[in-house]
C-alpha cells in the first residue's frame, strides 16, 4: 500500500469516526455563507424571513422586546399576514424578561408562538434543560444558525457609539437546510403539538458543493462534546477556538493541554468583559495550566465576544450555539454545523486573525521569589482601539468585574463568599431560631408540593416524545 493510499484510508476512517460521534452523516450539495458581523447577520436573517413563501420556523434562546426584537416581530408578523405559516419558539428562561404583550402582539398577527420549558411548569427537574439554539428556516431551503440572539446587544447603535456584540452565524442553502428544519420540528414537538406534515415536506435541490453535518445537541447525548474532542485530539497543525463561556469539561481541557504539548498551535479567544462575570472568573482559573502547556490565550477587548466556533487544521470548522461548558454540552438543546471545507476554514482563520488584533494575549511573567503572574499584553501592536460607549448593562458588568479584581483571586473570593454565607446562616439560626425554623419548614413543604405535583403530572404524560 502506498503512502497516498494509507493517507486516504486514514482520512476515511477519521470521517467515519466523526459521523459516529455526531450521530449524522454529511449532507452534500450546499452553499455556505459565513457572517462574523452581527448587524450584517441580523440583516441576512431578516432577508431569509422575507423570502419565505410557505413557512418560517424561528427559534431563539433570547428574543428581547427592544427595538431589534420589534424589528424581527414586525417582519414575522408581516409574513404571517401574507399567509405564510410562522412558528416562533423561544426559551422560557432566556426570554424571561420579554413582556407578555410582545408575545400577544405576535399571536394577534397570526404567529404561532410557544415557550420552551417555562420556568413555572409541572416539570421542576427539567429547569436545567434549556433550548439554547438559534435558528431561522424559510421553506426548508434556506437557513441560518449560530450564536446570535435577538436583541439590541447584537445590533449595536452607532448613533450612541455602542458597538454590536461580536458573534458568528452561518447561512445554509441546500439540502442541509431541510435537515436543520427537521431539528426544529423535533424541539417544537417537545413544546406542544407537532408540526403539520405540510411543513415537513421540503426537498430542496442542491445549490453548492459543501457537505454539512448537522449536530443536534440533546441533553445527555454529548454529540458536540465528542466531535470537538475528536477534532482536538486529532489536530496536527492548529486548533483555534472562540468561545463566549469557556469552561471546558475535564476530559476536553486535558485534550487541549495534550495537543499544545504535542506541538499543535492551540489558541483560545474568550471575552475580556462578559455579561456573566462569574463564568469569566471560572474560565480564568485554568489560565495558568493552559499557558504552562503552551496554549495561547487571548481576551477580546470589545464589548462582548459571543461567538462559538472551532477551527481544526486547515479544513475542519464548527459553528453553532454550543459553548464549551457542561451546560451546553450535556444539558441543553443546542445546534451546530460541522463542515470539512478548506475555503470556509480559510475564511474562519482570517476572521480569527482579525479578532486577535482587537484582543490582548494573556502571558506568564516571572516574578522574583514568587510564582509567575498573569499579564495581558496587546496581541497586535499599532492597532487602534475602536471607540465604544458602554450600555448600562455593560457598565454594571464592568463594575462587578472591578470589584472582583479588588477583592483578590477567584479562589479566595469563592472561599470568602462561602465563609460569609455560612456565618450568616449560623448567626441567624442562633439569633432567630423560631423564624429560621419556620422559614426552613415552609421551604421544605413547598419543595414537597412541587415534587409531588411533578410525580402526579408525570403519570399523565404520554410515552414517547412527550417524555422529557
C-alpha positions in Angstrom: 0.0 0.0 0.0 1.4 3.4 -1.0 1.6 6.3 1.4 -1.1 8.1 -0.6 -3.5 5.1 -0.2 -2.7 4.9 3.5 -3.5 8.6 4.0 -6.8 8.2 2.1 -7.7 5.2 4.2 -6.8 7.1 7.4 -8.9 10.1 6.4 -11.9 7.8 5.5 -11.7 6.2 8.9 -11.5 9.6 10.7 -14.5 11.0 8.8 -16.4 7.8 9.7 -15.5 8.3 13.4 -16.7 11.9 13.2 -20.0 10.7 11.7 -20.4 8.3 14.6 -19.6 10.9 17.2 -22.0 13.4 15.6 -24.7 10.9 15.1 -25.2 12.0 11.5 -23.7 11.8 8.0 -22.5 14.7 5.9 -25.2 16.2 3.7 -23.7 17.3 0.3 -24.9 20.0 -2.1 -24.9 23.2 0.0 -23.8 26.8 -0.3 -22.5 28.3 2.9 -22.1 32.0 3.8 -20.1 33.0 6.9 -21.2 36.1 8.9 -18.8 37.4 11.5 -20.5 40.8 11.8 -23.6 40.7 13.9 -25.6 43.6 12.3 -25.0 42.0 8.9 -26.1 38.6 10.1 -29.3 40.1 11.6 -30.0 41.7 8.2 -29.4 38.4 6.5 -31.8 36.7 8.9 -34.5 39.3 8.0 -33.9 38.6 4.3 -34.4 34.9 5.0 -37.7 35.7 6.7 -38.8 38.0 3.9 -38.0 35.3 1.3 -40.4 32.7 2.8 -43.4 31.7 0.7 -44.8 28.7 2.7 -43.4 28.7 6.2 -41.0 30.2 8.6 -39.5 28.3 11.6 -37.9 30.7 14.0 -36.2 29.5 17.2 -34.0 31.5 19.6 -32.9 31.4 23.2 -33.3 35.1 23.7 -35.8 37.3 22.0 -36.0 40.8 23.6 -38.9 43.2 23.1 -36.5 46.0 22.4 -36.0 47.8 19.0 -34.3 44.8 17.5 -36.9 42.4 18.8 -39.7 44.5 17.5 -38.0 44.8 14.1 -38.0 41.0 13.9 -41.5 40.8 15.3 -42.7 43.1 12.5 -41.0 41.1 9.8 -42.5 37.8 11.2 -46.0 39.4 11.6 -45.9 40.7 8.0 -45.2 37.3 6.6 -48.0 35.8 8.8 -50.4 38.3 7.5 -49.4 37.4 3.9 -50.5 33.8 4.5 -47.1 32.3 5.5 -47.2 29.8 8.4 -44.9 31.4 11.0 -43.8 29.4 14.1 -41.7 31.1 16.8 -40.1 29.1 19.6 -38.4 30.9 22.5 -36.8 29.6 25.7 -38.7 30.3 28.9 -35.5 31.2 30.8 -33.5 33.0 28.1 -36.5 35.2 27.2 -37.8 35.5 30.8 -37.7 39.3 30.7 -39.7 39.7 27.5 -43.1 41.1 28.1 -46.3 39.1 27.6 -47.6 42.0 25.5 -44.9 41.2 22.9 -46.0 37.6 22.5 -49.7 38.6 22.4 -48.9 41.1 19.7 -47.3 38.3 17.6 -50.1 35.9 18.2 -52.7 38.6 17.3 -50.8 38.9 14.0 -51.2 35.2 13.3 -47.8 33.9 14.5 -47.8 30.6 16.4 -45.7 31.3 19.5 -44.5 28.7 22.0 -42.4 28.9 25.1 -39.9 26.1 25.6 -39.8 24.7 29.2 -41.4 27.7 31.0 -40.0 28.3 34.5 -43.3 27.9 36.2 -44.4 24.5 35.0 -45.0 21.0 36.3 -41.5 19.9 35.3 -39.2 21.3 38.0 -36.5 18.8 37.3 -36.3 20.0 33.7 -35.4 23.5 34.6 -31.7 23.0 33.6 -32.7 21.7 30.1 -32.8 24.9 28.1 -33.4 25.5 24.4 -30.2 27.4 23.7 -30.4 27.1 19.9 -30.5 30.0 17.4 -32.2 29.1 14.1 -34.3 30.5 11.3 -35.5 28.4 8.4 -37.5 29.5 5.3 -39.5 26.8 3.4 -36.9 24.2 4.4 -34.5 25.5 1.8 -32.7 28.5 3.4 -31.5 28.5 7.0 -29.2 30.3 9.4 -27.7 29.0 12.6 -25.0 30.2 15.1 -24.8 32.2 18.2 -26.8 35.4 17.6 -29.8 36.2 19.8 -32.4 38.8 19.0 -31.6 42.0 20.9 -30.0 45.4 20.7 -26.7 44.0 22.1 -26.2 42.2 18.7 -27.4 45.1 16.6 -25.4 47.9 18.2 -26.2 51.6 18.0 -23.6 53.7 16.0 -25.5 56.9 16.8 -24.9 56.3 20.5 -21.4 54.8 19.9 -22.4 51.4 21.1 -20.7 48.6 19.2 -22.5 45.3 18.4 -21.5 42.2 20.2 -19.1 40.1 18.2 -20.9 36.9 17.1 -21.0 34.4 14.2 -23.8 32.9 12.1 -23.7 30.5 9.2 -26.2 30.6 6.3 -27.0 27.3 4.7 -28.7 27.0 1.3 -29.5 23.5 0.1 -30.5 20.0 1.4 -28.8 20.7 4.8 -31.4 23.4 5.4 -34.1 20.8 5.3 -32.2 18.8 7.9 -32.0 21.9 10.1 -35.7 22.3 9.7 -36.3 18.7 10.9 -34.4 19.6 14.1 -36.8 22.5 14.7 -39.7 20.1 14.2 -38.4 17.8 16.9 -37.9 20.6 19.5 -41.2 22.2 18.6 -42.9 18.9 19.3 -41.4 19.0 22.8 -43.3 22.3 23.5 -46.7 21.2 22.2 -48.5 19.5 19.3 -46.3 18.6 16.2 -45.9 20.5 13.0 -48.3 19.6 10.2 -46.9 17.3 7.5 -47.2 20.2 5.0 -44.4 21.9 6.8 -42.1 18.9 6.8 -42.0 18.0 3.1 -39.2 20.2 1.9 -36.8 18.7 -0.6 -34.5 21.5 -1.8 -32.3 20.9 -4.8 -28.5 21.1 -4.4 -27.2 24.6 -4.7 -23.5 24.2 -4.0 -20.7 21.8 -3.3 -20.3 21.9 0.5 -21.1 19.0 2.7 -22.6 19.8 6.2 -23.0 17.7 9.3 -25.9 19.0 11.4 -25.2 18.2 15.0 -28.4 18.3 17.1 -27.4 18.7 20.7 -29.8 17.0 23.2 -29.5 16.5 26.9 -27.0 13.8 27.9 -26.2 12.9 24.2 -22.9 14.9 24.2 -22.6 14.9 20.4 -20.9 18.3 20.1 -18.6 17.4 23.0 -17.5 14.2 21.3 -16.9 15.9 17.9 -14.9 18.8 19.4 -13.0 16.2 21.5 -12.1 14.3 18.3 -11.1 17.4 16.4 -8.9 18.5 19.3 -7.3 15.1 19.7 -6.5 14.6 16.0 -5.4 18.2 15.1 -1.8 18.2 13.9 -1.3 21.8 12.9 -3.7 24.2 14.6 -6.7 24.3 16.9 -8.2 27.8 17.2 -11.3 28.1 19.4 -13.5 31.1 20.0 -15.9 30.7 22.9 -18.1 33.0 24.9 -18.4 31.0 28.1 -15.5 28.6 28.1 -15.4 26.2 31.0 -14.2 23.0 29.3 -15.0 19.7 31.0 -12.0 17.9 32.4 -11.5 15.5 29.5 -11.7 18.2 26.9 -9.5 20.5 29.0 -6.9 17.7 29.2 -7.1 17.2 25.4 -6.3 20.9 24.8 -3.3 20.6 27.1 -2.1 17.4 25.4 -2.4 19.0 21.9 -0.4 22.0 22.9 2.3 19.9 24.5 2.4 17.9 21.3 3.3 21.0 19.2 -0.2 21.9 17.9 -0.9 25.7 17.7 -3.7 25.9 20.3 -5.3 29.3 20.7 -8.3 30.3 22.8 -10.1 33.5 22.2 -12.5 34.4 25.1 -14.3 37.6 26.3 -12.4 40.1 28.2 -15.7 41.5 29.5 -18.5 39.1 30.0 -22.2 39.5 30.6 -21.9 36.6 33.1 -18.9 37.7 35.3 -18.8 34.5 37.4 -18.2 32.3 34.3 -15.4 34.6 33.2 -13.9 34.2 36.7 -14.1 30.4 36.5 -12.5 30.5 33.0 -9.5 32.4 34.3 -8.9 29.7 36.9 -7.5 27.4 34.2 -5.3 30.0 32.5 -2.1 29.1 34.3 -2.2 25.4 33.4 -3.1 26.2 29.8 -0.3 28.7 29.4 2.3 26.4 31.0 1.3 23.7 28.5 1.8 26.1 25.6 -1.8 27.1 24.9 -2.1 30.8 23.8 -5.0 32.6 25.5 -6.4 35.9 24.1 -9.1 38.1 25.7 -11.3 40.2 23.4 -11.2 43.9 24.2 -14.6 44.8 22.6 -17.9 45.0 24.4 -18.7 41.2 24.3 -17.5 38.2 22.4 -20.4 35.8 22.0 -19.3 33.6 19.1 -18.9 29.8 19.4 -16.5 28.4 16.7 -13.8 25.8 16.4 -11.2 25.6 13.6 -9.1 22.5 13.4 -6.1 22.3 10.9 -7.0 23.8 7.5 -10.3 22.1 6.7 -12.5 21.4 9.8 -14.9 24.1 11.1 -17.6 24.1 13.7 -20.1 26.9 14.0 -23.2 26.9 16.3 -24.8 27.6 19.6 -22.8 25.2 21.8 -20.4 26.8 24.3 -17.6 24.5 25.6 -19.0 24.0 29.0 -21.0 21.4 30.8 -24.3 23.2 30.5 -24.2 23.5 26.7 -22.5 20.1 26.1 -24.5 18.0 28.5 -27.9 19.5 29.5 -29.1 22.0 26.8 -30.7 21.6 23.4 -28.1 23.0 21.0 -27.5 23.2 17.3 -24.1 23.2 15.5 -22.8 22.6 12.0 -19.5 20.8 11.3 -18.0 21.4 7.9 -15.0 19.9 6.2 -14.1 22.7 3.7 -10.8 24.4 3.0 -12.4 27.6 1.7 -14.6 28.1 4.8 -11.7 27.2 7.0 -9.6 29.9 5.3 -12.3 32.5 5.9 -12.7 31.5 9.6 -8.9 31.6 10.0 -8.7 35.1 8.6 -11.5 36.2 10.8 -9.7 34.7 13.9 -6.6 36.7 13.0 -8.6 39.9 12.7 -10.2 39.2 16.1 -6.8 38.8 17.6 -5.9 42.4 16.6 -8.7 43.5 18.9 -7.6 41.3 21.8 -4.9 41.1 24.5 -2.8 38.0 24.9 -2.5 36.6 28.4 1.1 35.6 29.2 3.1 34.4 32.2 5.6 36.8 33.6 8.2 35.6 36.1 8.4 37.5 39.4 11.4 37.3 41.7 10.9 34.9 44.7 7.3 34.5 43.8 5.3 32.3 41.4 4.7 33.5 37.9 1.9 36.0 37.5 -0.6 36.5 34.6 -0.3 39.6 32.5 -2.3 40.8 29.5 -0.4 42.3 26.6 -1.8 43.6 23.2 -2.0 40.8 20.6 -1.1 43.1 17.8 0.8 46.4 18.2 -0.3 49.5 16.5 -4.0 48.6 16.1 -6.1 51.5 17.5 -8.9 50.7 19.8 -12.4 51.1 18.4 -14.4 53.6 20.4 -17.3 52.1 22.2 -19.8 53.7 24.6 -20.8 51.1 27.1 -24.5 50.5 27.8 -25.9 50.4 31.3 -25.7 46.6 31.4 -22.1 46.6 30.3 -21.2 49.3 32.9 -22.8 47.2 35.6 -20.8 44.2 34.5 -17.6 46.1 34.4 -18.3 47.3 37.9 -18.8 43.8 39.2 -15.5 42.7 37.5 -13.6 45.6 39.0 -14.9 44.7 42.5 -13.8 41.1 42.0 -10.3 42.2 40.9 -10.0 44.5 44.0 -11.2 41.6 46.3 -8.4 39.3 45.1 -8.0 36.0 43.4 -11.0 33.9 42.3 -10.4 31.0 44.7 -10.1 33.4 47.6 -13.3 35.1 46.6 -15.2 31.9 46.5 -13.9 30.8 49.8 -14.7 34.2 51.4 -18.2 34.1 50.0 -18.8 30.6 51.4 -17.4 31.6 54.7 -19.7 34.7 55.0 -22.7 32.8 53.8 -22.3 30.0 56.4 -21.5 32.5 59.2 -24.7 34.5 58.3 -26.8 31.3 58.3 -25.4 30.1 61.6 -25.8 33.5 63.2 -29.4 33.7 62.0 -30.2 30.3 63.5 -28.8 31.3 66.8 -30.4 34.7 67.0 -33.7 33.9 65.4 -34.3 30.2 65.8 -38.1 30.3 65.5 -38.1 32.5 62.4 -35.4 30.4 60.7 -37.1 27.1 61.6 -40.4 28.4 60.2 -38.6 29.5 57.0 -37.0 26.2 56.5 -40.2 24.3 57.2 -42.1 26.4 54.7 -39.4 25.8 52.1 -39.4 22.1 52.7 -43.2 21.9 52.4 -43.1 24.0 49.2 -40.5 21.6 47.7 -42.6 18.6 48.7 -45.6 20.1 46.9 -43.6 20.9 43.8 -42.1 17.4 43.6 -45.4 15.8 44.5 -47.1 17.7 41.6 -44.3 16.5 39.4 -44.9 12.9 40.2 -48.7 13.2 39.6 -48.2 15.2 36.4 -45.6 12.7 35.0 -48.1 9.9 35.2 -50.3 11.8 32.8 -47.6 12.3 30.2 -47.8 10.0 27.2 -45.0 7.7 26.4 -42.8 8.9 23.5 -41.9 12.5 22.5 -43.9 13.9 25.4 -41.5 12.5 28.0 -38.6 14.9 28.5 
